[in-house]
């Protein structure tokens, strides 16, 4: 059974810092991996999706990398801002036919002004 | 541009009561999903509907039933609510058959069962 772990569970940084969020998964046979953002009291917003054949994806100040063989992904946030404060979740999809995403528990990020 | 709309936003029930959570999407998506999110945990899939007229169990289906009423609407029913079903429930939808497209989520229904 696939298990997804995110460390740390919570992180507090001063504004302007570059930071890395970690995601690990136990079964390397994945189809893709996604990073989501969740604001308090809101649903999830997709940030980046990496196919299993890809190594990284970038969107603005965000860069997500994937090392499928080692079961790891990182989300890099450059020049963090208070508006980046949210919970970040990663999720893996098993295969093209499947509909199930397996989620990590999330990292709660606070960026202090 | 509403996206995925869930009603109600909050609900308190007593053990044994029943209720239906409603979800509607206006993006013409084929696939729809119901998740639950518990404190400190990621989302877990309860049921999904790959297309209108089909439904399938997810990871944690026990105690729930679903109905895909039409292409737009996908409801989740608790027949006899239990305290263990206290959670935040999210509905999501996605374009079917497109592996590169993410799921779009509603804002959730916060359900407390006393």
Interface residues (C-beta under 8 A of the other chain):
Chain A: X4 X9 X31 X32 X34 X41 X42 X43 X44 X45 X46 X49 X51 X89 X91 X93 X96 X99 X100 X101 X102 X103 X104 X105 X106
Chain B: X4 X31 X33 X40 X41 X42 X43 X44 X45 X48 X50 X56 X58 X59 X90 X92 X99 X100 X102 X103 X104 X105 X106 X107 X108
